[in-house]
Amino acid sequence: MLIRFKKSFEKIAMGLLSFMPAEKDLKQLQQTIKQYETSAEWQLFLWKQDEDIIGAIGVVFKGEDLVEVQHITVNPSHRQQGIGKQMVHAVTDLYKNKTVIPNDETEAFFEKCKDCKE
């Protein structure tokens, strides 16, 4: 289930985002989280399964009709279970009146998800 990020989930979100190649550096990771917390254009969602938060997907609004997927990450112990695909589909459904696109970092995974609608 897709849930909105809130400050109380900050450590979990930072842990998940740290799996992204561009977010390995702590200072960069802290800047990214701050951007999600303070910018209206940046939205971070977490994926909750049972009682555990096991994934994160972040988007940036690019104008009126465009939503760019910035981050997609799943806890390594929950990978290969279709969770990333579920997150992409959930965000696409959430913003069905907008065009959802990947950035360079998320493009390969995003394209795989589009090819296999569940």
C-alpha positions as CSV (number, residue, x, y, z in Angstrom):
1,M,0.0,0.0,0.0
2,L,1.3,3.4,-1.0
3,I,1.5,5.9,1.9
4,R,2.7,9.5,2.0
5,F,6.0,10.2,3.6
6,K,5.9,12.0,6.9
7,K,8.7,13.2,9.3
8,S,8.2,10.3,11.6
9,F,9.3,7.9,8.8
10,E,12.5,9.9,8.1
11,K,15.0,7.3,9.2
12,I,13.2,4.5,7.3
13,A,13.0,6.7,4.2
14,M,16.7,7.6,4.4
15,G,17.6,3.9,4.8
16,L,15.6,3.0,1.7
17,L,16.9,5.9,-0.4
18,S,20.5,5.1,0.5
19,F,20.1,2.0,-1.7
20,M,19.9,4.4,-4.7
21,P,23.3,4.8,-6.4
22,A,23.2,8.6,-6.3
23,E,22.2,8.7,-2.7
24,K,25.1,6.8,-1.1
25,D,26.7,10.0,0.3
26,L,25.1,11.0,3.6
27,K,25.1,14.8,2.8
28,Q,23.4,14.1,-0.5
29,L,20.9,11.8,1.2
30,Q,20.1,14.5,3.8
31,Q,19.6,17.1,1.1
32,T,17.3,14.8,-0.8
33,I,15.1,14.1,2.3
34,K,15.0,17.8,3.1
35,Q,13.9,18.5,-0.5
36,Y,11.0,16.0,-0.1
37,E,10.1,17.6,3.3
38,T,10.1,21.2,2.2
39,S,9.3,21.4,-1.5
40,A,5.7,21.2,-2.7
41,E,6.9,19.9,-6.0
42,W,8.7,16.9,-4.5
43,Q,6.6,14.0,-3.1
44,L,7.9,10.9,-1.4
45,F,5.7,7.8,-1.0
46,L,6.5,4.7,1.1
47,W,5.3,1.2,0.4
48,K,3.8,-0.5,3.4
49,Q,3.3,-4.2,3.4
50,D,1.6,-5.6,6.6
51,E,3.3,-3.5,9.3
52,D,6.6,-3.0,7.5
53,I,7.7,-0.2,5.2
54,I,9.8,-1.9,2.5
55,G,9.9,0.5,-0.4
56,A,10.0,4.2,-1.4
57,I,9.2,6.0,-4.6
58,G,9.7,9.7,-5.1
59,V,8.3,12.1,-7.7
60,V,8.8,15.6,-8.8
61,F,6.1,17.7,-10.4
62,K,7.4,19.3,-13.7
63,G,4.8,21.8,-14.6
64,E,1.0,21.2,-14.7
65,D,0.8,17.8,-16.4
66,L,4.2,16.1,-15.9
67,V,5.3,13.9,-13.0
68,E,8.9,12.6,-13.0
69,V,9.8,9.5,-11.0
70,Q,13.1,10.5,-9.2
71,H,13.6,7.5,-6.9
72,I,12.4,3.9,-6.8
73,T,13.9,1.6,-4.1
74,V,13.0,-1.6,-2.3
75,N,14.6,-3.1,0.7
76,P,17.0,-5.8,-0.6
77,S,15.4,-8.6,1.4
78,H,12.0,-7.9,-0.4
79,R,13.3,-7.5,-4.0
80,Q,12.3,-9.8,-6.9
81,Q,8.7,-9.9,-5.5
82,G,7.2,-7.3,-7.8
83,I,7.0,-4.5,-5.2
84,G,8.8,-1.9,-7.3
85,K,6.4,-2.6,-10.1
86,Q,3.5,-2.3,-7.7
87,M,4.8,1.1,-6.6
88,V,5.2,2.4,-10.2
89,H,1.7,1.2,-11.0
90,A,0.3,2.8,-7.8
91,V,2.0,6.2,-8.6
92,T,0.8,6.0,-12.2
93,D,-2.7,5.3,-11.0
94,L,-2.5,8.1,-8.4
95,Y,-1.6,10.6,-11.1
96,K,-3.7,9.1,-13.9
97,N,-4.6,12.6,-15.1
98,K,-0.9,13.5,-15.6
99,T,1.9,12.0,-17.6
100,V,4.3,10.0,-15.4
101,I,7.8,9.7,-16.8
102,P,11.1,8.4,-15.4
103,N,14.3,10.3,-15.0
104,D,17.6,9.0,-16.3
105,E,18.3,7.0,-13.1
106,T,14.8,5.3,-12.9
107,E,14.2,4.9,-16.7
108,A,15.4,1.3,-17.2
109,F,13.3,0.0,-14.3
110,F,10.3,2.2,-15.2
111,E,10.3,0.8,-18.7
112,K,10.4,-2.8,-17.4
113,C,7.3,-2.0,-15.3
114,K,5.3,-0.6,-18.2
115,D,5.9,-3.7,-20.2
116,C,4.3,-6.0,-17.6
117,K,1.1,-4.4,-16.3
118,E,-0.3,-6.6,-13.6
